[in-house]
Amino acid sequence: MTDLILHHYPESPFSEKVRAIFGAKGLAWRSLQVSMVMPRPATIALTGGYRRIPVLQVGADVYCDTALIAEYLDGKGSGPSLFPASQLLAVQTLARWVDTELFWAAVTLRFMPENMGNFFADPATAQAFAEDRANFAQGAQVRRPAVDEAKARYARFLAEMEAQLGDGRACLFGADVSVADFAVYHMLWFIHAGGGMADWLAAHTRVSGWMDRMRRFSEHPGEAISADDALATAHAADPLPVEQVSDIPAFPPGTEVNVAPVDYGVMPSHGTLLRCDTQTIVIRREHAMTGAVNVHFPRHGFGVTRY
Ligand SMILES: N[C@@H](CCC(=O)N[C@@H](CS)C(=O)NCC(=O)O)C(=O)O
């Protein structure tokens, strides 16, 4: 049985990125479907506060943020690396831009009335979502563009992507998929899930063909697992050993810290710092529901403060 447990929900674009990476890397996975709104008791017991979705749990190790999850899965699955050394800077820079700047344009576009499709089952769900995301937005430092600006940003991006694929390449940076393909894929998946902007995609034939190929990667659903079983899995496992080191002189390993995203969804996770370097931040936590767990974050986009 696979030990990869994804905490996610179907409508979540960042979860779709990971679902597609599972397919591309030939990895079986287990699906812990969480609510689209809080509370999510099992997931929060594991992360210690971080509430963005998705989260990848592997035994008693918890990986937050798809940038880190993609790196972790790259080392586990088969096929060429999603991080090709000769294109690394371009691949990573595009992925980071898409996951932030294009994401906020995508949110504006997805929630235009004519592009919402059946995102909300009923008015009560819409109301609960609005209230939940108002809480989520507290302390955020991001700017969501207006519709005209979001449309212009997306139109320009589609035109540039169509040009990039113009030499007939299968993927954004050549013959093989990279993490940039998955970042762009989940964003376009989100924008076009409502169906109201289908003509935008149809007008870009190379992007449309690429999108059809990318969609196939997420045709491999995970096997369902309950929250109780996911917690029991954490309890039964020991966190992986971590070489303890910190590049923040004021916070040596062993310091009680908070770790939180620097942009939005800034609810912190509390724990004992094990590692902080240019790649990752790792904290150790103890919780009655989980036992000891290590929670891993990417360094890029996250901050460490004293608890
Ligand atoms: N940079 C994060 C972004 C994650 C993110 O924004 N996830 C959205 C869902 S797709 C979220 O957490 N929304 C609030 C929520 O679901 O509670 C990542 O790559 O994982």
The ligand as an SDF file (V2000), in Angstrom:
LIG
                    3D

 20 19  0  0  0  0  0  0  0  0999 V2000
    1.6340   28.1760   -2.5170 N   0  0  0  0  0  0  0  0  0  0  0  0
    0.6700   27.2220   -1.9950 C   0  0  0  0  0  0  0  0  0  0  0  0
   -0.7450   27.7130   -2.3520 C   0  0  0  0  0  0  0  0  0  0  0  0
   -1.8260   26.8400   -1.7660 C   0  0  0  0  0  0  0  0  0  0  0  0
   -3.1940   27.4950   -1.8340 C   0  0  0  0  0  0  0  0  0  0  0  0
   -3.3450   28.7120   -2.0020 O   0  0  0  0  0  0  0  0  0  0  0  0
   -4.2090   26.6640   -1.6940 N   0  0  0  0  0  0  0  0  0  0  0  0
   -5.5790   27.1410   -1.6670 C   0  0  0  0  0  0  0  0  0  0  0  0
   -6.4930   26.0750   -2.2700 C   0  0  0  0  0  0  0  0  0  0  0  0
   -6.0580   25.6910   -3.9380 S   0  0  0  0  0  0  0  0  0  0  0  0
   -6.0170   27.3120   -0.2490 C   0  0  0  0  0  0  0  0  0  0  0  0
   -5.3740   26.8260    0.6560 O   0  0  0  0  0  0  0  0  0  0  0  0
   -7.1410   28.0070   -0.0430 N   0  0  0  0  0  0  0  0  0  0  0  0
   -7.7020   28.1610    1.2660 C   0  0  0  0  0  0  0  0  0  0  0  0
   -8.2230   26.8800    1.8110 C   0  0  0  0  0  0  0  0  0  0  0  0
   -8.4880   25.9300    1.0630 O   0  0  0  0  0  0  0  0  0  0  0  0
   -8.3880   26.8150    3.0200 O   0  0  0  0  0  0  0  0  0  0  0  0
    0.9660   25.8630   -2.5780 C   0  0  0  0  0  0  0  0  0  0  0  0
    1.6580   25.7960   -3.5980 O   0  0  0  0  0  0  0  0  0  0  0  0
    0.5770   24.8520   -1.9750 O   0  0  0  0  0  0  0  0  0  0  0  0
  1  2  1  0
  2  3  1  0
  2 18  1  0
  3  4  1  0
  4  5  1  0
  5  6  2  0
  5  7  1  0
  7  8  1  0
  8  9  1  0
  8 11  1  0
  9 10  1  0
 11 12  2  0
 11 13  1  0
 13 14  1  0
 14 15  1  0
 15 16  2  0
 15 17  1  0
 18 19  2  0
 18 20  1  0
M  END
$$$$
